[in-house]
Amino acid sequence: MRKKIVPAYIATVLAIILLFAAMSSIEPLIESNAYIPGFVDILLKAAEGSFLHRIFWFFGDMTEAYFFKSIFAAAGLIIFAVIADSLERKGRPFMGVPALGGSGMFWPVIATAVIGLIITNIVYFEAGAWTPTFAPFVSTAPTLVLLFGRSPKKIVTSGVLAGFLTYPVSNWLFMNVANPLGIPGFCGVALGMGIVTIICIELCRIIPWMNEKDPVKETKEPNKEEAGPMEGSKLFYTRMLADPGEPVFWGSPLATVGLYSGAIIGWLLNPNSINYASDRFPVFLFGTLLTAATALFVWYPKYLKSGFAFTFICAVTTGSVLNTYSIPMVTLILTVIVSAAVMPALVHFLLEKIKITQRWHPCPIALICLGLVSGVWSMIIMHVPFLMG
């Protein structure tokens, strides 16, 4: 069954290796570039009250699910997502993949997520330290509006609940669980986002107006004549672009093009402006993209059978590890394999075998699995000497 995508997988892996080699060779030439503010500069000046740097921080939050923290990546993500939405409204979704599964909820999701992000940045921003102000943007806010509807009062309610409730739990688990254990901070944040999303779903079930039926809104059907069968290399390349858009719920290949183009432009302008000034952006990109490709190769039969598999979460799992530890290549490859094989299996098991999970959106289940798998694998890395190099 996987034979059809072997050429596509090999070509993609070779392209990822070439990208890594190119970025690694360019890196020494751009290390002194500082055409835009670096991460540390943004953090410190935002703490001093600089409005411009608070704006950098705010838009950077939109790309924290990818560990980019980059205003350029955010600009690319948003601009290209808007273009994708415009194409979709005309019945011509880019690569045949409509945003948000063709629900027509792009703007309600954006509005809700931005409301939650504004509230969190105003109420909870802590001067001089990184904290997960991004949390409502990629978890609670979009989940609630997708589950309960797009009316203005539902958008505002979802945004307010997400903005006030997501951060405190996520930050507490980050500070009091992940940090003391030495595991990626994102493990604690992901668990917090998953837990709060479930709590908010249950709260919304008892809020009267959140359960009112929304008026049906017509959406233009995709051009069926242009849409060929989605399998083989076409499916592989499409999901390779669509998967990175899933952490912000959009799932748009065009948004992914904008995201990565903006991230690389930001890196060229100032290598310290992205990936928390880690100096590991090329290897980070290599590891996460390799994970995405490998996960699609492993779970290709699931896509053919069910139409979807939770492969998008795999790259985030690898990213959380690479963002925390400087590990040798052998550990990176093992991390890719663990992320690609284990993450979707655990999410699908919980969703298909444990009935109560069907009461909620898959998002919080995926987040909880992300926190657990990343945390357990990180503990193994820390306690097996050769894995740390």
C-alpha positions in Angstrom: 0.0 0.0 0.0 2.9 2.4 0.8 4.7 1.5 -2.4 2.8 4.3 -4.2 4.3 7.0 -2.0 7.9 5.6 -1.7 9.2 7.9 -4.5 7.4 10.9 -3.0 8.8 10.1 0.5 12.4 9.7 -0.8 12.2 12.9 -2.8 10.9 14.8 0.2 13.6 13.5 2.5 16.2 14.4 -0.1 14.7 17.9 -0.4 14.8 18.3 3.4 18.4 17.2 3.6 19.3 19.7 0.8 17.4 22.5 2.7 19.3 21.6 5.9 22.7 21.6 4.0 21.9 24.9 2.3 20.8 26.6 5.6 23.8 25.2 7.5 26.2 26.6 4.8 24.5 30.0 4.9 24.3 30.3 8.7 27.9 31.5 9.2 27.3 34.2 6.6 24.3 35.7 8.3 25.1 35.2 12.0 25.7 38.9 12.5 22.6 40.0 10.7 20.3 42.1 12.9 17.9 43.8 10.5 15.0 43.0 12.8 14.8 42.7 16.6 16.0 39.4 18.0 14.0 37.3 20.5 15.9 38.5 23.6 15.6 42.1 22.5 11.9 41.7 22.0 11.5 40.0 25.4 13.4 42.7 27.3 12.0 45.8 25.5 8.4 44.4 25.7 9.0 44.1 29.5 10.1 47.8 29.5 6.7 48.7 27.9 7.7 49.2 24.3 4.5 49.0 22.3 6.4 48.0 19.1 8.0 45.0 20.8 4.7 44.0 22.5 3.3 43.9 18.9 6.3 41.6 17.9 5.5 39.4 20.9 1.8 39.3 20.1 2.2 38.2 16.5 5.0 35.9 17.5 2.5 34.1 19.7 0.6 33.0 16.6 3.6 30.8 15.5 4.5 29.4 19.0 2.8 26.1 18.1 5.7 25.7 15.6 8.3 27.1 18.1 9.1 29.9 15.7 8.0 33.0 17.7 8.4 35.0 14.6 6.4 38.0 13.4 7.5 37.3 9.8 6.3 33.7 10.0 3.0 35.0 11.5 2.6 37.5 8.7 3.2 34.8 6.1 0.8 32.5 7.8 -2.0 35.0 8.0 -1.6 36.6 4.5 -1.4 33.3 2.7 -4.3 31.9 4.8 -6.5 34.8 3.8 -5.5 34.2 0.1 -6.4 30.5 0.6 -9.8 31.5 2.1 -10.5 33.8 -0.8 -9.7 30.9 -3.2 -11.9 28.6 -1.2 -14.9 31.0 -1.4 -14.6 31.0 -5.1 -14.8 27.2 -5.1 -11.1 26.7 -5.9 -9.3 25.7 -2.7 -5.5 25.5 -3.1 -4.4 21.9 -3.9 -8.0 20.9 -3.3 -7.7 21.3 0.4 -10.2 23.7 2.0 -9.2 25.4 5.3 -10.8 23.9 8.4 -12.1 20.9 6.6 -14.3 23.1 4.4 -16.4 24.3 7.3 -16.3 27.9 6.2 -15.3 28.9 9.7 -12.0 30.6 8.9 -13.0 34.1 10.0 -14.9 33.1 13.1 -11.9 30.9 14.2 -9.5 33.8 13.6 -11.7 36.3 15.5 -12.1 34.0 18.5 -8.4 33.1 18.6 -7.4 36.8 18.4 -9.8 37.8 21.2 -8.3 35.1 23.4 -4.8 36.2 22.5 -5.5 39.9 23.2 -7.0 39.1 26.6 -4.1 36.8 27.6 -1.4 39.3 26.5 -3.1 42.2 28.4 -3.9 40.3 31.6 -1.1 37.7 31.9 2.0 39.1 30.1 4.9 38.8 32.6 7.8 41.2 32.2 11.2 39.7 31.5 10.3 36.0 31.2 8.9 33.7 28.5 5.4 32.5 29.4 2.8 30.7 27.3 0.7 33.7 26.3 0.1 31.9 23.0 -1.9 29.1 24.6 -5.5 30.2 23.8 -4.7 30.9 20.1 -4.0 27.2 19.3 -6.3 25.4 21.6 -9.4 26.5 23.6 -10.5 29.4 21.4 -10.7 27.7 18.0 -12.0 24.5 19.5 -15.0 26.2 21.2 -16.1 28.1 18.1 -15.8 25.0 15.9 -17.9 23.0 18.4 -20.5 25.6 19.3 -20.9 27.9 16.4 -20.1 31.2 14.8 -22.6 33.7 16.1 -21.1 37.0 17.5 -22.0 36.1 21.1 -20.5 32.7 20.7 -17.3 34.1 19.3 -17.0 36.6 22.1 -17.8 34.0 24.8 -15.4 31.5 23.4 -12.6 34.1 23.1 -13.2 35.4 26.7 -13.2 31.9 28.2 -10.1 31.0 26.3 -8.3 34.2 27.1 -8.9 34.1 30.9 -8.8 30.4 31.6 -6.2 28.8 29.4 -3.1 30.6 30.5 -3.2 30.1 34.3 -3.4 26.3 34.1 -0.9 26.0 31.3 1.6 28.3 33.0 1.2 26.5 36.3 2.0 23.1 34.7 4.9 24.7 32.8 6.4 26.2 35.9 5.6 23.5 38.5 5.7 20.3 36.5 7.7 20.6 33.3 10.5 22.9 34.6 11.3 20.9 37.8 11.4 17.7 35.8 13.7 19.2 33.2 11.3 18.1 30.4 10.2 20.5 27.6 8.1 23.3 28.9 5.7 22.7 26.1 4.7 19.4 27.8 3.2 21.3 30.7 1.7 23.9 28.4 0.1 21.2 26.1 -1.4 19.3 29.1 -2.8 22.6 30.4 -4.3 23.5 27.0 -5.9 20.1 26.8 -7.3 20.1 30.3 -8.7 23.7 30.0 -10.2 23.0 26.6 -12.2 20.1 28.1 -13.3 22.3 31.1 -14.4 25.0 28.7 -16.4 22.6 26.5 -18.3 21.4 29.6 -18.9 25.0 30.7 -20.2 25.9 27.3 -22.7 23.0 27.5 -24.5 24.8 30.4 -24.3 28.3 28.9 -27.7 28.8 27.2 -26.7 30.9 24.2 -23.8 28.6 23.4 -26.3 25.8 22.7 -28.5 27.8 20.4 -28.6 26.7 16.8 -26.7 28.9 14.3 -28.4 29.8 11.0 -27.0 27.7 8.2 -24.6 29.5 6.1 -24.1 28.5 2.5 -20.5 27.7 1.3 -19.5 27.3 -2.3 -18.7 23.7 -3.3 -15.2 23.0 -4.7 -14.9 22.5 -8.4 -15.3 18.8 -8.6 -14.0 18.6 -12.2 -10.6 19.9 -11.0 -10.4 17.6 -8.0 -8.7 14.3 -8.8 -8.5 11.2 -6.6 -6.5 12.0 -3.5 -4.1 9.1 -3.1 -0.5 8.2 -3.8 2.0 11.0 -4.3 -0.7 13.6 -4.6 -2.1 12.8 -1.2 1.5 12.7 0.3 2.5 16.1 -1.0 -0.8 17.7 -0.2 -0.7 16.5 3.4 3.0 17.4 3.7 1.9 21.0 3.1 -1.5 20.8 4.9 -0.2 19.2 8.1 1.8 22.2 9.4 -1.4 24.3 9.1 -3.3 21.9 11.5 -1.9 23.2 14.8 -3.8 26.5 14.2 -6.7 24.5 12.9 -6.6 25.9 9.4 -4.9 22.9 7.7 -4.2 25.0 4.6 -1.3 24.1 2.3 -1.1 27.7 1.2 -0.9 29.0 4.7 2.0 26.6 5.3 3.9 28.0 2.4 3.5 31.5 3.9 4.4 30.3 7.4 7.7 28.7 6.3 8.6 31.4 3.8 8.1 34.0 6.5 10.1 32.0 9.0 13.1 31.6 6.7 13.0 35.3 5.7 13.0 36.2 9.4 15.9 33.9 10.0 17.9 35.5 7.2 17.2 39.0 8.5 18.2 38.0 12.0 19.0 34.4 13.0 18.3 35.3 16.6 14.8 36.5 15.8 13.4 33.0 15.5 13.2 29.7 17.5 13.9 31.7 20.7 17.4 32.6 19.5 18.4 29.0 19.9 21.0 29.0 17.1 19.6 25.6 16.1 17.0 26.7 13.5 18.4 24.7 10.6 18.5 21.4 12.6 15.1 22.2 14.1 13.6 22.6 10.7 15.3 19.5 9.5 14.0 17.4 12.4 10.4 18.6 12.3 10.0 18.4 8.5 11.6 14.9 8.5 9.1 13.9 11.2 6.2 15.2 9.2 7.3 13.2 6.1 7.9 10.0 8.1 4.6 10.3 9.9 2.8 10.6 6.6 4.6 7.6 5.2 3.8 5.5 8.3 0.2 6.5 8.5 -0.6 6.6 4.8 -2.9 3.5 5.0 -4.9 5.3 7.7 -5.5 8.3 5.4 -6.7 6.0 2.6 -9.1 4.2 5.0 -10.4 7.1 7.1 -9.5 10.2 5.3 -7.5 11.6 8.1 -4.8 10.7 10.7 -3.3 12.7 13.5 0.1 13.1 11.8 0.3 16.8 12.2 1.0 16.5 15.9 4.1 14.4 15.3 6.3 17.3 14.2 5.2 19.3 17.2 6.4 16.5 19.5 9.8 16.4 17.8 9.9 20.2 17.9 9.4 20.2 21.7 12.4 18.0 22.1 14.7 19.8 19.7 13.6 23.1 21.3 14.8 21.9 24.7 17.9 19.7 24.2 20.9 19.9 21.9 21.0 16.2 20.9 23.2 14.1 18.6 21.9 13.1 15.2 21.2 9.5 16.3 18.8 10.8 19.0 17.2 13.2 16.6 16.4 10.2 14.2 15.1 8.2 17.1 12.9 11.1 18.2 11.6 11.3 14.6 10.7 7.6 14.7 9.0 7.8 18.1 7.0 10.9 17.3 5.9 9.5 13.9 4.9 6.1 15.2 3.6 6.7 18.7 1.7 10.0 18.6 -1.1 9.2 16.1 -1.5 5.7 17.5 -2.1 7.0 21.0 -4.6 9.7 19.8 -6.5 7.3 17.6 -6.6 4.7 20.4 -8.1 7.2 22.9 -10.6 8.6 20.5 -11.8 5.2 19.2 -11.7 3.1 22.3 -12.6 5.4 25.2 -16.1 6.6 24.7 -16.0 9.8 26.8 -13.4 11.3 24.5 -16.1 11.4 21.8 -17.9 14.0 23.9 -15.2 16.5 23.2 -13.3 17.8 20.2 -10.2 15.7 19.2 -8.0 18.8 19.9 -7.7 18.4 23.7 -7.0 14.7 23.4 -4.2 15.3 20.9 -2.8 18.0 23.2 -2.8 15.7 26.2 -1.1 12.9 24.2 1.5 15.4 23.0 2.3 16.4 26.6 2.5 12.8 27.7 4.6 11.4 24.8 7.0 14.3 24.7 7.4 14.2 28.5 8.0 10.4 28.7 10.4 10.4 25.7 12.3 13.4 27.1 12.7 11.6 30.4 14.2 8.6 28.5 16.6 10.9 26.7 17.8 12.5 29.9 18.4 9.3 31.7 20.0 7.3 28.9 23.6 8.7 28.6 24.3 8.0 24.9 21.0 9.7 23.9 22.3 13.1 25.3 25.6 12.7 23.4 
